[in-house]
Amino acid sequence: MPITEMELQNLRHLIMEHETVSCKMSCYAQDASTPEFKQYFEKAARCADDTRQQLMTFLK
């Protein structure tokens, strides 16, 4: 079943939000002062990117 225009807009918005979060978390990881913080931010970046990729599958 095809998605509606509103669903498509919402999906695009969610994808862009997760991309933004992934980028920010990666930047925070680079600036982290301790290995624990670096690991935390790297994991958060991967999680956001994984979710973004999963959301992208709805566009196919």
LINPE-V312640 format. One record per residue. N is the residue number from 1. PHI is phi as a letter, one per 20 degrees, with the letter a starting at -180 (none if undefined). PSI is psi in radians with two decimals (NA if undefined). OMEGA is omega in whole degrees, -180 to 180 (* if undefined). Layout:
# LINPE-V312640
n: {N	N}
phi: {PHI	PHI}
psi: {PSI	PSI}
omega: {OMEGA	OMEGA}
This chain:
# LINPE-V312640
n: {1	2	3	4	5	6	7	8	9	10	11	12	13	14	15	16	17	18	19	20	21	22	23	24	25	26	27	28	29	30	31	32	33	34	35	36	37	38	39	40	41	42	43	44	45	46	47	48	49	50	51	52	53	54	55	56	57	58	59	60}
phi: {none	f	e	f	f	f	f	f	f	f	f	f	f	f	f	f	f	f	f	f	f	g	f	f	f	f	f	f	f	f	e	f	e	c	f	f	f	g	f	f	f	f	f	f	f	f	f	f	f	f	f	g	f	f	f	f	f	f	e	e}
psi: {2.25	2.67	2.69	2.93	-0.70	-0.74	-0.69	-0.77	-0.76	-0.71	-0.78	-0.72	-0.81	-0.71	-0.79	-0.65	-0.75	-0.59	-0.73	-0.80	-0.76	-0.78	-0.77	-0.76	-0.64	-0.73	-0.75	-0.67	-0.70	-0.57	0.02	2.48	-0.30	2.72	-0.57	-0.78	-0.74	-0.81	-0.74	-0.84	-0.64	-0.73	-0.73	-0.68	-0.77	-0.72	-0.80	-0.70	-0.69	-0.75	-0.72	-0.76	-0.67	-0.71	-0.61	-0.50	-0.40	-0.26	-0.19	NA}
omega: {-179	179	-180	179	179	178	178	178	178	179	178	179	179	180	-180	178	-180	176	178	180	180	180	-180	-179	177	177	178	179	180	-178	-175	-176	179	178	-180	178	179	-180	-180	-178	176	178	179	179	179	-179	179	179	177	179	177	180	178	179	-180	-179	178	179	-177	*}
